């Protein structure tokens, strides 16, 4: 009987081995994930630049008795067309897109003198002095006021940014 039990055990083991041979083996375990490859830094090519800008509007109040012409210049280029402010009139230039890195905007002002000749002056405006909290995609307003000072032949046009006199043009 022991021989019979031994024979049955051998047959069971042989059947198990044969059955295991007909089944496809399990796929090998996936390789352990290696450390992720470092991501290359984005290239800063001179052609494509990410520039942060804000919107600048210049409001002009002409209290003088003469018409004046005003133009904004940013980085040596005309930012907008010249605007004529007639006597006693409010007008505006813009909005103009200005880079946050631009510290100075130039303003071009022209007025006719007593002889009928056009006198043109340019003056810089330091934006940080007049505009607070310049952040990308914001909108800022710069107020210019033009008025006359003096009497008779000594009249002059004075331009103020806020409360500060920035330009005097003698007629």
One Martini backbone bead per residue (centre of mass of N, CA, C, O) as a GRO file, in nm:
protein
  171
    1UNK     BB    1   0.055   0.065  -0.017
    2UNK     BB    2   0.296   0.250  -0.020
    3UNK     BB    3   0.345   0.227  -0.319
    4UNK     BB    4   0.078   0.353  -0.404
    5UNK     BB    5   0.114   0.628  -0.267
    6UNK     BB    6   0.375   0.701  -0.409
    7UNK     BB    7   0.258   0.691  -0.697
    8UNK     BB    8   0.041   0.910  -0.658
    9UNK     BB    9   0.234   1.139  -0.576
   10UNK     BB   10   0.397   1.141  -0.838
   11UNK     BB   11   0.156   1.199  -1.026
   12UNK     BB   12   0.073   1.468  -0.902
   13UNK     BB   13   0.341   1.612  -0.950
   14UNK     BB   14   0.352   1.567  -1.257
   15UNK     BB   15   0.085   1.713  -1.319
   16UNK     BB   16   0.172   1.986  -1.207
   17UNK     BB   17   0.414   2.025  -1.394
   18UNK     BB   18   0.256   2.002  -1.660
   19UNK     BB   19   0.055   2.232  -1.605
   20UNK     BB   20   0.276   2.452  -1.566
   21UNK     BB   21   0.396   2.427  -1.861
   22UNK     BB   22   0.121   2.533  -2.016
   23UNK     BB   23   0.161   2.786  -1.867
   24UNK     BB   24   0.225   3.100  -1.867
   25UNK     BB   25   0.429   3.297  -1.750
   26UNK     BB   26   0.496   3.537  -1.560
   27UNK     BB   27   0.563   3.839  -1.560
   28UNK     BB   28   0.790   4.037  -1.507
   29UNK     BB   29   0.880   4.252  -1.302
   30UNK     BB   30   0.894   4.562  -1.275
   31UNK     BB   31   1.098   4.794  -1.280
   32UNK     BB   32   1.240   4.998  -1.095
   33UNK     BB   33   1.210   5.316  -1.034
   34UNK     BB   34   1.381   5.556  -1.132
   35UNK     BB   35   1.503   5.835  -1.124
   36UNK     BB   36   1.418   6.118  -1.236
   37UNK     BB   37   1.474   6.307  -1.483
   38UNK     BB   38   1.598   6.593  -1.546
   39UNK     BB   39   1.478   6.901  -1.612
   40UNK     BB   40   1.517   7.122  -1.832
   41UNK     BB   41   1.576   7.431  -1.872
   42UNK     BB   42   1.451   7.697  -1.989
   43UNK     BB   43   1.493   7.872  -2.262
   44UNK     BB   44   1.651   8.198  -2.341
   45UNK     BB   45   1.558   8.338  -2.602
   46UNK     BB   46   1.571   8.636  -2.787
   47UNK     BB   47   1.296   8.596  -2.937
   48UNK     BB   48   1.161   8.481  -2.670
   49UNK     BB   49   0.978   8.687  -2.445
   50UNK     BB   50   0.885   8.745  -2.114
   51UNK     BB   51   0.665   9.014  -2.069
   52UNK     BB   52   0.588   9.267  -1.845
   53UNK     BB   53   0.287   9.460  -1.834
   54UNK     BB   54   0.131   9.783  -1.849
   55UNK     BB   55  -0.118  10.031  -1.823
   56UNK     BB   56  -0.108  10.362  -1.975
   57UNK     BB   57  -0.258  10.675  -1.884
   58UNK     BB   58  -0.293  11.010  -2.018
   59UNK     BB   59  -0.403  11.300  -1.854
   60UNK     BB   60  -0.520  11.617  -1.988
   61UNK     BB   61  -0.513  11.958  -1.853
   62UNK     BB   62  -0.609  12.259  -2.018
   63UNK     BB   63  -0.580  12.594  -1.881
   64UNK     BB   64  -0.487  12.733  -2.107
   65UNK     BB   65  -0.513  12.965  -2.396
   66UNK     BB   66  -0.366  12.732  -2.543
   67UNK     BB   67  -0.272  12.500  -2.752
   68UNK     BB   68  -0.168  12.158  -2.713
   69UNK     BB   69   0.088  11.912  -2.766
   70UNK     BB   70   0.089  11.550  -2.700
   71UNK     BB   71   0.349  11.294  -2.632
   72UNK     BB   72   0.452  10.960  -2.607
   73UNK     BB   73   0.773  10.816  -2.496
   74UNK     BB   74   0.906  10.480  -2.542
   75UNK     BB   75   1.216  10.391  -2.592
   76UNK     BB   76   1.224  10.608  -2.847
   77UNK     BB   77   0.915  10.562  -2.901
   78UNK     BB   78   0.610  10.597  -3.016
   79UNK     BB   79   0.323  10.515  -2.833
   80UNK     BB   80   0.158  10.762  -2.953
   81UNK     BB   81  -0.025  10.986  -3.070
   82UNK     BB   82  -0.080  11.297  -3.100
   83UNK     BB   83  -0.237  11.536  -2.879
   84UNK     BB   84  -0.490  11.783  -2.876
   85UNK     BB   85  -0.522  12.055  -2.641
   86UNK     BB   86  -0.741  12.267  -2.580
   87UNK     BB   87  -0.865  12.522  -2.435
   88UNK     BB   88  -1.010  12.390  -2.149
   89UNK     BB   89  -0.926  12.082  -2.197
   90UNK     BB   90  -0.984  11.743  -2.198
   91UNK     BB   91  -0.745  11.467  -2.232
   92UNK     BB   92  -0.611  11.158  -2.391
   93UNK     BB   93  -0.365  10.894  -2.359
   94UNK     BB   94  -0.468  10.592  -2.455
   95UNK     BB   95  -0.368  10.305  -2.390
   96UNK     BB   96  -0.035  10.198  -2.291
   97UNK     BB   97   0.217   9.974  -2.332
   98UNK     BB   98   0.428   9.893  -2.049
   99UNK     BB   99   0.703   9.805  -1.912
  100UNK     BB  100   0.810   9.734  -1.591
  101UNK     BB  101   1.124   9.813  -1.666
  102UNK     BB  102   1.031  10.103  -1.715
  103UNK     BB  103   1.134  10.409  -1.563
  104UNK     BB  104   1.088  10.598  -1.829
  105UNK     BB  105   0.889  10.869  -1.958
  106UNK     BB  106   0.833  11.062  -2.238
  107UNK     BB  107   0.734  11.406  -2.298
  108UNK     BB  108   0.573  11.579  -2.562
  109UNK     BB  109   0.569  11.941  -2.606
  110UNK     BB  110   0.356  12.177  -2.786
  111UNK     BB  111   0.370  12.537  -2.868
  112UNK     BB  112   0.262  12.852  -2.945
  113UNK     BB  113   0.383  13.148  -2.988
  114UNK     BB  114   0.364  13.491  -3.047
  115UNK     BB  115   0.494  13.438  -3.353
  116UNK     BB  116   0.382  13.131  -3.444
  117UNK     BB  117   0.576  12.939  -3.323
  118UNK     BB  118   0.696  12.623  -3.252
  119UNK     BB  119   0.733  12.483  -2.929
  120UNK     BB  120   0.956  12.218  -2.822
  121UNK     BB  121   0.932  11.976  -2.552
  122UNK     BB  122   1.118  11.748  -2.338
  123UNK     BB  123   1.025  11.515  -2.070
  124UNK     BB  124   1.080  11.333  -1.790
  125UNK     BB  125   0.923  11.041  -1.626
  126UNK     BB  126   0.922  10.899  -1.318
  127UNK     BB  127   0.724  10.642  -1.238
  128UNK     BB  128   0.796  10.580  -0.934
  129UNK     BB  129   0.716  10.873  -0.833
  130UNK     BB  130   0.391  10.857  -0.936
  131UNK     BB  131   0.377  10.539  -0.926
  132UNK     BB  132   0.224  10.284  -0.754
  133UNK     BB  133   0.232   9.957  -0.778
  134UNK     BB  134   0.383   9.808  -1.019
  135UNK     BB  135   0.213   9.567  -1.209
  136UNK     BB  136   0.117   9.328  -1.387
  137UNK     BB  137  -0.178   9.399  -1.554
  138UNK     BB  138  -0.218   9.696  -1.502
  139UNK     BB  139  -0.366  10.025  -1.429
  140UNK     BB  140  -0.256  10.356  -1.516
  141UNK     BB  141  -0.256  10.711  -1.414
  142UNK     BB  142  -0.156  11.020  -1.568
  143UNK     BB  143  -0.139  11.362  -1.460
  144UNK     BB  144  -0.177  11.655  -1.660
  145UNK     BB  145  -0.096  12.010  -1.625
  146UNK     BB  146  -0.181  12.312  -1.805
  147UNK     BB  147  -0.040  12.644  -1.758
  148UNK     BB  148  -0.025  12.987  -1.698
  149UNK     BB  149   0.252  13.219  -1.650
  150UNK     BB  150   0.230  13.535  -1.612
  151UNK     BB  151   0.289  13.852  -1.791
  152UNK     BB  152   0.262  13.935  -2.098
  153UNK     BB  153   0.580  13.870  -2.234
  154UNK     BB  154   0.627  13.654  -1.969
  155UNK     BB  155   0.498  13.410  -2.066
  156UNK     BB  156   0.420  13.071  -1.955
  157UNK     BB  157   0.436  12.725  -1.972
  158UNK     BB  158   0.301  12.489  -1.739
  159UNK     BB  159   0.393  12.160  -1.627
  160UNK     BB  160   0.214  11.908  -1.447
  161UNK     BB  161   0.271  11.633  -1.219
  162UNK     BB  162   0.041  11.667  -1.034
  163UNK     BB  163   0.228  11.884  -0.807
  164UNK     BB  164   0.469  11.884  -1.014
  165UNK     BB  165   0.698  12.071  -1.172
  166UNK     BB  166   0.849  11.988  -1.508
  167UNK     BB  167   0.766  12.244  -1.703
  168UNK     BB  168   0.898  12.530  -1.897
  169UNK     BB  169   0.751  12.754  -2.145
  170UNK     BB  170   0.852  13.008  -2.335
  171UNK     BB  171   0.714  13.257  -2.546
   0.00000   0.00000   0.00000
